[in-house]
Amino acid sequence: MTPQRRSVRLNRLDQLLRARPDGYTTRELARLTGVSMRSVQRDLLVLQTESGLPLTENNGRYALMKPERLAPLDLNVQEARALMIATRLFLRYSDEGDPFGASALRRLAGIMPEPVRDQVRHAADALENRPLDADFSRNLSVVTDAWAKRRSLRIAYRSAGRHRARESIVDPYFLEPSAPGFSTYLIAYSRTHASIRTFKVERIVAAEMLPQSFELPADLDLDALLRSAWGIVWGEGQAVKLRFTPQVAWRVKETHWHPSQAVEDLPDGGCLLTLSVASAMEVGRWVRSWGDQVEVLAPASLRQELREEAVRLARQYASPPRAEPSRRSRRPSRPGSVA
């Protein structure tokens, strides 16, 4: 096996150790990374001292320290089914892989009825093989521990469109998935900004759990906070009115899209969907997925935005696609000729 570069090798070791609770011997890790056992031992030391990976060694096997075990659950098949679907949904559509999610799915497989046990276990195996971002996995673990223990966090966070991360001290309130963005968000009180904010976990560059603890505000109601959100952006709701054609009205009416929605049948067989959401940007992405089967009646700003976009698209597609720049083949110079 070809030896891997050290940075790649460290990342690979991190992935291997997170995916296998029983751990590996240095001989096994050397074989998997293509280097000597002495190099593996040095790499493991770097992971412990510089990356802060909590490793333990027992009878020559290196593994991650096992986190606190929670009390076992006594589930019926319907409860297990609900957890299986939720976990599988997270693993399939998250931007990043999560070895703990796959491990949870495998544990669920162990208690499922025998006829479906192998199916669930196979699903866990398939999802566990997705590419793993070691930094994301580590940061999500730290954030989760701090949230579970009511401890403050120091995070280095790279906001959307920015290349430089900024440090914030936050109190983690909740972890919330966002279906439109295929992402997980941390809802937290930022002591740096003196307000409740959302942080996309995938954009957290580094996370450190601090010794100080915090208490949740007595009047905190996260469901009420998110009631106006289409995805993760909350605030004062604004009216969104959408007219759908008869061809898709049935599809619109079969799903409950938002807590504020109201649906009205129209004489032509179409329907009018009215919502109150905080972010026209978030709902706008969903509106675009319907193409010309929907017309935005309000707000005027979203209608104008789509109109201008439609004009640009019409211009773009009005003519045949431009040919790619031709690539001239270069003939090799003859011996003795001047190149």
N, C-alpha and C positions, 0 to 999 in steps of 0.2 A: 504494500500500500504506500502511495506517495505521501511523504510527510507534509503536513499542512502548515501554513504560516501560523505564527504564534497567536495573533489576534483571532484568526479563524478557529484555531484549535481551542482557545479558551472559551469561545462562544459555543463550540461543539461540546466541550466538556460540561458546560453549564446546562445545555439542552439534555444531554444524556443523563445527568444526575437528577434533573427535575422530572424526567419522564420515568425513572425507575426507582421507586422508594427503597428497594433492597440494596441499591448501590452497586458498585463495581470494585473489583480488585485493580491494582495498578497494571497488572499484566493485561487484563481485559481492556482497560482504557488505552494502553499503549497499542494494542492491536487495532482498536477502532480509530485511533488518530494517526497511526503510522509513525510513531516515534518511540524512543526508548522509555523504559519504566522510570529512569532517573529524570527524564524530561517531564514525564507526567507528574512526578512528585513535586517538581519545581512549579509546574502549572497549577497544581492544586493549592500550593502555598500562596501563589499569587491570587488565586480566586478567594482565598480566605482573608488575606491581609489587605489587598488592594480593592477587591470588589465587594468585600463584606459578605461573601457567600457562607451561610452557616453550615459548615461541614462537620461530620463526625466520623471517626474511624473505629471499627469494631472487627477484630480478628482479620485484619488486612483488607476489609471492605470499606470503601469510602461512600458515604451517602449524605444526603441533606438531613439536618436535624428535623425530626418529626415535630410538626406543630401540635399545639394542644388538641387533644381529641375531644370532640363534643359527645354528648350523651347519644346513644343509639336511638334511631327512630323506629317506631312500630307502625309500619305503613300497610294499608291495604292496596290491592292492585290498582285501584283508581287513583290513589294518591301518588303511587310510584309512577304511573303513567303520566300524571301531570308534571312531576319533576323531570321525568325523562324527556318529554317534549320541550320543556323550558330550557333544559341544559343543552339539548341537541340544537335548538334554535340559536342559542347563544354561540355555540361552537361553530355552527355552519356559517353564520352571517357576521361574526365579529371580524374586524380587520386583522386581528392577531390571534394566533393559537394560544391555548391555555392548558398546560398539562394537568392542572388541578380540576378543570372542567372535565377533561377526558377521564381522569381518575374517578371523579364522582359518577360519571356515566357507567364506568366499569363496575363500581360498587352497586349501583342500581341493578345492573345486569345480574349480579349474584343473588339478588332476592326476587327477581322476576319469575313468573311461572315457567316451568321447564320448556314448554313449546316455543317461547319467544326469547328465552335466555340467550341463546347463541346469536340471535339477530341483534340484540342490544349490545352484546359484547363486541360483535363485529363492527357495529357502528362506532363504538368507542375506539377501537383499534384504528379505523379509517381516519377518524378525526384527530387522533393523537399524532398521526404522521404528517399533519400540516406543518409548514415552516413555522418555527418558533423564534420570536424575538426575545432574546434573553433579558434585555433591558426592560421591555414592557412587562414581561412575566414577573421580574423582580420588583418593579415599581408597583404593580397591581397587588402583589403580596404584601408589601409594606403598607400600602394604603388600606388594604383590607384589615390588617392587624391593628392599625391605628384606629380605624372606624369601630372595630369590635371591642377595643379596650378603652374607647373614649379618650384617646391621646391626640395631642396636636401633632401636626406634620410640618416639616420644612420641605417645600418642593421647589425645584427649578422647572419653570414652565415656559414652553415656547408657544405663544399665542398664534392664532391663524395668520399665515402670511409673514411671520417674523422668523428671522434666522437665529436671533440671540435669545437665549432663555433668561427669564427674570425670576428672582427668588421671592417666594411668598410664604408666610406662616399662616396655616389654615387649621380650622377645626372641622374634621370630616363628619358631615351629617348623614350622608346616604350615598349609595352607589345606584345609579339609575341608567338602564339601557336606553339607547335611542335607535329605534328601527330605521328612521330615514337616513341616519348617518352610519349605520352598521358599527356603532361605537358604544363605549361605556363612559359615563360621565360621573365625576365626583361632585356632589353638591356639598358645599362647605362654606363656613363663615371665614372670610379672609380677614385676618387681623391687619394685614398689610393695607387692604383697601377699605376696611371697616364696613363691609357689606357681605351679604350672601351671594356667592358666585358659583358658576359651574366651570369645571375643568375637565377637558377631554383627557381621559387617562392615557390615551395613545400619545399625547403631546407632553406628558410629564417626562422630563429628561432625567431627573433624579428625585428620590424621595427618602426622607429620614424621619423616623418616628422620634418625637421629642419626649422628655420625661414628664412635662406638665400635662395634666388632665383637664377636661372641660365638661360642662354640663349642657345638655340640650335646652334651649329656651322653652319655657313652659307653654308658650303659645304657638310653638312651631307646628304647622300642619302642612306637610309636604304635598299631600294630595290636593289640598286647596291651592297651594303655590303653583302646582303644575296644571291646574285645571284649564288655564287659558293657553297652555303650550300645545303646539301641534307636534313638536318633537321634544326639545329640551329648553327652548326659549320661552320664558314666562313674562308676564307683565299685564298691562291693561289691554283687554281684548278689543279688537276692531272687527267690524262686520265684514264677512266675506260671503258674497252671493254668487252662486255658480249655476248656470243653466246647462243641463245635460240633454243630449239628443235622445230620441226614443230608442236608438240602437243600443245604448249602454245604460239606460235608466234602471233596468232590472238589476244590473251589477252594482250600481250606486246604492240601490235600496236594500240590497241583501246584507250590507255590512254597516256596522255602527262605527263610523269613522272618528267621531269626537264627542265628548260629553255635551257640548253645546248645540249639536246639530239639530236642524229641523228640515224635514223633507216634504215638499208639496208637489203633487202630481199636476202636470200641465195638460191642456186640452189636446196637444199634438202627440201625447204619449211619452213626452220627455218628463223631466222633473227639475225642480229648483231646490238646490241644497244651500242652506244658510248656516253659517258657522260664526263663532266669535273666537278669534285666535290672536295671540300676541304678535306673532311674526308672520308677515306676508311672505317673507323670503322662504321660510320653511314650508309653508303650505303651497307656495308657488312651484316648488320642485314637484310636488305631487300633482298639481294641476297640469303641468307640462306633460306628465305621463299619459294624459288622456287625449293628447293631440287636438284634432279639430272636432272631437266629440263633446267638447265643453266650451262654454263662453263665459268669461269673467264679467259679471255685471258690477261688482264692487269688491274691493275699493278701486277708485279711479286710478290710483298710482300703479296697482298691479295690472290693470287693464292696459294702461299706457305702456308699461314695461313689456308686456307680451306683444302689443301692437308693433313696437319698435323692433323687437326681436324677430317677429314674423316678416317684417320688411327686409331685414338683413338676410334672413334665410331665403326669402324669395329671390333676392339679388344673387345670392351665392349659388342657388340651384337653377338659375335662369339659363345658364350656358353649360355646355359640356365640361366635365372636369378637366382641369389643366394637366397636360402631360408632365410626367416627372422629368426633371433635367436629364438629358441624355448623358451617358457615361462613355466617353471615348475609350476604346480599348487601346492600350499601349503595347506596341510590339517590342519585344526585347531587342536591345541594340545588338547589331552584329559585332563580333569580335573585331576590335581595332577601330570601330567607328566612334565618333564623338557623341555622347549622349546629350 
